[in-house]
Amino acid sequence: MTMLDPHIYSVHANIEELAGIRAFVNQRLLSVGVESTIAQTLCLAVDEACSNIILHGHHHPGSCLKISVDYANGICHISIKDNTKPFDPNSVQSPDMKSYFKQYSYGGLGIELMRRIVDGMIYQQADADNQWNTLLLKKYLHSHTN
C-alpha cells in the first residue's frame, strides 16, 4: 500500500489487498458520519468492484487500484481507479433472477449486487489524456451527522 494522500488508498491489484480496501473505505465513511450499517453495505459494493477488477482485469505486475471516498451535500462518491484492462460494469445486463435460481447458478451476481447497493455507477475508460479507468459509485445518504 502507498499512502501519499491520506484520502486515497493505493494498492497493487492483488486479491490479498481486499481486506485493506474494505477497512479504508469503512474508516473513511465512518469518519464523515455515515451509519455503520450503510458503511458496511457500501464496503460490499466496493469489494465486488475491486474483486472484479483484480480477478478479470488481466493486469500486469505494476497494476494498481486507487480508491477514494468523498462526501458532500448528502451524496457519497467512491472512486475506484485502475490501470488494468478496461471493463464497464454498466455493459452487463441484469440477470433474470427466476432463471438464475431455477438453474442453481453460482456466482455472477456481483455487478447486480452493486447496482442494488448504490444509486449510480459511472464508468470512464482510460484514454490518451488519462491513464486510469475510473468507476464512480454514487450513494445518496438521507441522514448525515458529523
C-alpha positions as CSV (number, residue, x, y, z in Angstrom):
1,M,0.0,0.0,0.0
2,T,1.1,3.5,-0.7
3,M,-0.3,6.4,1.3
4,L,0.9,9.6,-0.4
5,D,-2.5,11.2,0.2
6,P,-4.4,10.0,3.3
7,H,-7.7,10.3,1.3
8,I,-6.6,8.0,-1.5
9,Y,-5.8,4.3,-0.8
10,S,-3.4,3.0,-3.4
11,V,-2.6,-0.7,-3.7
12,H,-1.3,-3.3,-6.1
13,A,-4.1,-5.2,-7.9
14,N,-3.9,-8.3,-5.7
15,I,-6.7,-10.2,-4.0
16,E,-4.8,-10.0,-0.7
17,E,-5.4,-6.3,-0.7
18,L,-9.2,-6.5,-0.5
19,A,-9.3,-6.5,3.4
20,G,-7.3,-3.3,3.5
21,I,-9.5,-1.7,0.8
22,R,-12.6,-2.6,2.9
23,A,-11.0,-1.2,6.1
24,F,-10.0,2.0,4.4
25,V,-13.5,2.6,2.8
26,N,-15.2,1.7,6.1
27,Q,-13.0,4.1,8.1
28,R,-13.5,6.9,5.6
29,L,-17.2,6.5,5.6
30,L,-17.5,6.4,9.4
31,S,-15.2,9.4,9.7
32,V,-17.7,11.6,7.8
33,G,-20.6,10.3,9.9
34,V,-22.1,7.5,7.7
35,E,-24.0,5.0,9.7
36,S,-22.2,1.7,10.3
37,T,-24.7,-0.5,8.5
38,I,-24.7,1.8,5.4
39,A,-20.9,1.9,5.5
40,Q,-20.6,-1.9,5.6
41,T,-23.1,-2.2,2.7
42,L,-21.1,0.3,0.6
43,C,-17.9,-1.7,1.5
44,L,-19.5,-4.7,0.0
45,A,-20.2,-2.8,-3.3
46,V,-16.5,-1.6,-3.3
47,D,-15.3,-5.2,-2.6
48,E,-17.3,-6.5,-5.5
49,A,-16.0,-3.9,-7.9
50,C,-12.4,-4.3,-6.8
51,S,-12.7,-8.1,-6.9
52,N,-13.9,-7.9,-10.5
53,I,-11.0,-5.6,-11.4
54,I,-8.5,-7.9,-9.8
55,L,-9.8,-11.2,-11.0
56,H,-10.9,-10.2,-14.5
57,G,-8.7,-7.2,-15.3
58,H,-5.9,-9.1,-17.0
59,H,-3.5,-7.0,-15.1
60,H,0.3,-6.8,-15.3
61,P,2.7,-6.8,-12.4
62,G,2.5,-3.0,-12.0
63,S,-1.3,-2.9,-12.0
64,C,-2.8,-0.7,-9.2
65,L,-6.0,0.4,-7.7
66,K,-6.6,3.8,-6.2
67,I,-9.7,4.3,-4.0
68,S,-11.1,7.5,-2.6
69,V,-14.2,8.3,-0.7
70,D,-15.8,11.8,-0.6
71,Y,-19.0,13.0,1.0
72,A,-20.7,16.3,0.3
73,N,-24.3,17.6,0.2
74,G,-25.8,14.2,1.2
75,I,-24.0,12.3,-1.6
76,C,-21.2,9.8,-1.1
77,H,-18.9,9.3,-4.0
78,I,-16.5,6.4,-4.1
79,S,-13.9,6.4,-6.9
80,I,-12.1,3.3,-7.9
81,K,-9.3,3.8,-10.4
82,D,-7.3,1.1,-12.1
83,N,-4.8,0.6,-14.8
84,T,-5.9,-2.9,-15.9
85,K,-7.9,-3.9,-18.9
86,P,-11.0,-1.7,-19.3
87,F,-14.4,-3.1,-18.3
88,D,-17.6,-1.1,-17.9
89,P,-19.9,-2.8,-15.4
90,N,-22.8,-0.9,-16.9
91,S,-22.4,-3.0,-20.0
92,V,-23.6,-6.1,-18.1
93,Q,-27.3,-6.8,-18.3
94,S,-29.2,-7.6,-15.1
95,P,-29.8,-11.3,-14.8
96,D,-33.3,-12.9,-14.9
97,M,-33.3,-13.9,-11.2
98,K,-36.0,-16.6,-11.7
99,S,-33.9,-18.3,-14.3
100,Y,-30.7,-17.8,-12.2
101,F,-32.2,-19.6,-9.2
102,K,-34.0,-22.2,-11.3
103,Q,-30.7,-23.3,-12.7
104,Y,-29.0,-23.2,-9.3
105,S,-26.4,-20.9,-10.7
106,Y,-23.3,-19.9,-8.7
107,G,-21.6,-16.5,-9.0
108,G,-22.1,-13.8,-11.5
109,L,-24.2,-11.6,-9.3
110,G,-21.6,-9.1,-8.1
111,I,-22.5,-6.3,-10.5
112,E,-26.2,-6.8,-9.8
113,L,-25.4,-6.6,-6.1
114,M,-23.5,-3.3,-6.7
115,R,-26.5,-1.9,-8.7
116,R,-28.8,-2.7,-5.8
117,I,-26.5,-1.1,-3.2
118,V,-25.5,2.2,-5.0
119,D,-27.7,4.8,-6.6
120,G,-25.4,5.2,-9.6
121,M,-22.3,3.8,-11.4
122,I,-20.4,5.9,-13.8
123,Y,-17.5,4.4,-15.8
124,Q,-14.8,6.2,-17.7
125,Q,-12.3,4.2,-19.7
126,A,-8.6,5.3,-19.7
127,D,-7.5,7.2,-22.8
128,A,-4.6,9.3,-24.1
129,D,-5.3,12.1,-21.5
130,N,-6.0,9.8,-18.5
131,Q,-4.1,6.5,-17.8
132,W,-6.7,5.3,-15.3
133,N,-10.0,3.5,-15.8
134,T,-12.4,5.1,-13.3
135,L,-15.5,3.7,-11.7
136,L,-17.5,6.2,-9.7
137,L,-20.1,4.8,-7.2
138,K,-22.7,7.2,-6.0
139,K,-24.9,6.8,-3.0
140,Y,-27.5,9.3,-1.8
141,L,-27.5,9.4,2.0
142,H,-30.6,10.8,3.6
143,S,-29.3,11.3,7.1
144,H,-25.8,12.5,7.9
145,T,-24.3,13.6,11.2
146,N,-20.8,14.8,12.0
